[in-house]
């Protein structure tokens, strides 16, 4: 066995086949790195480690490092144990007899390693996080998940434990995690090291440290906190303007209107088709005169017929493949995709976005397909500038959002907001507004999104939303969807961003003689007169809540506290709050309990310590479970007694 080599902030230990480094990493946080083969691979990925103040203690068989309330123990046989305030929170589990086999590596033909690490399961522990996925689970204990991005699944490899710690798997490789009752195991198929960080301090302090380590979101600008109108899709400039004009004429506040895909000439041209969008500047000017911002969809796909394809191909700006050609996605023909991990790609593509969109008055970008979406889903076949896809695939959306942020900041001091379908730790500092992808228009889907959003909220990504009404499968003439859209709209009011979107089942004829899909209308007056009245009032409620929401956004930026968050965030000592996936805190003063079952007009709500005012009738409730009536034009929300936000209701 080797010696423990101590530096100011870390300890290095060499044993057969592996070098281990443990280091202090910010407040109440320690970092573990295991390097198979012994050679240290200096790579932080998106982590921004701080030094922290640590102390050391060496014994015959082990070494201790303490940083705040977190202590890590490294034994000479390789075993790692982590304590929070004296309690074991992470303990490696051996895979072999005689207490051996800590961490497993297998070298592959490319010189990287498959790797895994296994911890003992903690009795009674609850786990949250891992980004968003429609799993239907709030507490993720007992589940297993792929570490990969696909449409409607965004992996943020971070979990928060009810034992008061956070765990960041600092590795962008594709893999899996088991949060089972007999073990917790993190595995990847291609990497140069195992790298993880454990953070102590309870939910609020863990979020604060996570923001310090991965980046703080900016303060969301005022224009983004209101109501966003979108649909698949506005076919022409006049179609889009007609909708914005009606909102103005109805006196309904509208903050953003979104122009979806196939407004372009070819995929990868990054420009409006002038036949259907003849004067984008005039369109943007009219929208701005109404106080409405314009957001435009951008895809990473590049058609071989695009005016930019040849230049991007010859300058190594496209994702390459280890086998086959570079057409990684077939969507109205085979498409290549941009490699945003290359700085030259980011610079060139943003120059086109500026020239053809921003210079014409477009205010924000919508990065669809941001995982990126590839078919077939073989990350090992992808070659990015920074490495093979199976080794680096999770980090792609980070660089995609970075492209927009760096580009916007080079031309303006304004805070950019980029709607994106995927993210990675650190994306938040680039103004990434993540949405949950193409989800079905069902009550079951709504229920799943509530839980998915709460798990995402614990991962350091405070700007998150869903397509109100779900994306696909909705018939706007059906009674079921007309009920669903109201309940989802109510949920949207109490989401960080309130955005209506979806591909509604088409009943009428297309206006354009083209093949691209276009759905039925999707404006708040599209779902019947009764619903129009209800939805209009909800937009006005959102407008009244904006000062409160903007204050929560300021806190999110400064401290990393999510706006929408699980009940245990504010009440960590209340064990009931760790079981509540059907209600949540919206900021520090509002409890919202969405109705997510068709035909339901009563909702059971748990209220923690204190006095709480039911917003619909101002009656006061105390701690405990309560059943509240909620007809279709009512919702269930409570405000902390004495909070100023109550006047908004």
Secondary structure, DSSP 8 states (H G I E B T S, - for coil): ---EEE-SSEEEEEETTEEEEEEE-STTEEEEEEEETS------TT-------EEEEE-SSEEEEEETTEEEEEETTS-EEEEETTEEEEEB--SBTTTB--SEEEE-TTS-EEEEEEE---TT--EEESSEE--S-SS-TT-EEEE--BTTEE---EEEETTTEEEEE---S-EEEEE-SS-EEEEEEEES-EEEEEEESHHHHHHHHHHHHH-------GGGGSEEE--S---SHHHHHHHHHHHHHHT----EEEE-SS-BSSTTS-SB-TTT-S-HHHHHHHHHHTT-EEEEEE-SEEETTSTTHHHHHHTT-B-EESSS-S--EESSSEEEEB-TTSHHHHHHHHHHHHHHTGGGT--EEEETTTTT--SS--GGGEEETTEEHHHHGGGHHHHHHHHHHHHHHHH-SS---EEES---TTGGGGTEEEE--S-BSSHHHHHHHHHHHHHHHTTT---EE--BT-SEEE-TTSHHHHHHHHHHHHHHHTSSSEEE--EE---S--SSSS-S---B--STTTT-HHHHHHHHHHHHHHHHHHHHHHHHHHHHHHH---SEE-HHHH-TT-GGGGG--S-EEETTTEEE----STT--EEEEEE-SS-EEETTT--EE-SEEEEEE--TT---EEEETT-GGGGG-
